[in-house]
Amino acid sequence: MIQRFRIASLILIHILILLHIFYWGDSKIGSVDFQEFFHSFLKLGKINAGVLLVIISFVFTLIFGRFFCGWACHFGAIQELAWLALKKMNIQPKTIDSKLVTFLPLFILLHLYIINNLFFAINLPWEMSVKINEPNIWEFLPGYIIGTLTFIVDGFLIIYFLGRKGFCRFICPWGAFLKIPNSLALFKVRKTGTCTNCHNCTASCPVGIDVNYEINNFKKVTNTNCTSCMMCISGCPSSALSYSYANPLKEKVSLTDYLPTKDKISEINNKHDYFKSIRHLDWIYLLLIFVFANSITNLYGIGDFLAYGIAIICSFIIINNKINLKILKYTLNGLILIFFIWHALIKTNIYFGSHNYQGAPTILEKTTRIYAEKMNLYR
């Protein structure tokens, strides 16, 4: 029953968003976006609808956990739809287990949203203002082509390659932002009955948490990726789990409960064929993802989320290429590498051409031969 309420919540939220767009436009409420907290409030001291959304979500998470992610997020809804569609086609990708689910979203949050805006705020004093309808609702939305590609890559393809909620686990900076209040949440999934170690809770979890391990070692789910979807509770045949409150002053809390640990999921791989660990290759993935993403971001209008989605998928293909025919395998890997090297060269030329005024004409002339998009701006 609770999952019906959750699905209804996701549907209702998006109906309200559409009604807001088509009925009011941006005359009443502007961009309702998490990044407004960083680009408007942290950077400039402005309070708008996006900032209020983040503040409300932060406070709500302190009490109930990451309900926003499990019950309201449009990217979360798209990924659940993608998982359902793959399941209907008898395709069940393994959920990837990696320490990157902790480090990569946090890195994206710091690198793209906190550090730059914080330095700007330090160097330029705030001019506090409250404008709920600014910026306009379309301010940070990409065009139709890039927007559609973003939903396809981050909503569908990433599920095929990385498993359930791949975007939420490996990319989403807003999820990383809510990890701190989520660790302090009063309501959590807790062990309140007798566990039979059937591992249905772990198999049901859409964000790849080893629920069985956590409830039997900590008596609750401590993993801050938990989105309070309660699918583990719904999937427990012995009703051993409940979503319940506990006085934080009486709880035993240890910092180690929230840090990445050894590969716990490997112990159930013989029993459930849902997870695949890449922990031994984490740093190789991180390096490839960072290089690939930064070589294409802002080219052709590609935003950060799409860039990192493409980077993660391509890194996964290169390292986990299962094509038996070697010539085809190496050809595919070679084409992927050429694509990113080509665009890294473009980005490098644009950077040096924009900062080396004497050599700019020569550098940018070379760049226009391989990248004609918007190069007239640099002329």
Secondary structure, 3 states (H helix, E strand, C coil): CHHHHHHHHHHHHHHHHHHHHHHHCCCCCCCCCCCHHHHHHHHHCEECHHHHHHHHHHHHHHHHCCHHHHHCCHHHHHHHHHHHHHHHCCCCCCEEECCHHHHHHHHHHHHHHHHHHHHHHHHCCCCCEECCCCCCCCCCCCCHHHHHHHHHHHHHHHHHHHCCCHHHHHCCHHHHHCHHHHHCCCEEEEECCCCCCCCHHHHHCCCCCCHHHHHHHHCECCCCCCCCCCHHHHCCCCCCEEEEECCCCCCCCCHHHHCCCCCCHHHHCCCCCCEEECHHHHHHHHHHHHHHHHHHCCHHHCCHHHHHHHHHHHHHHHHCCCCCCHHHHHHHHHHHHHHHHHHHHHHHHHHHHHHCCCCHHHHHHHHHHHCCCCHHHCC
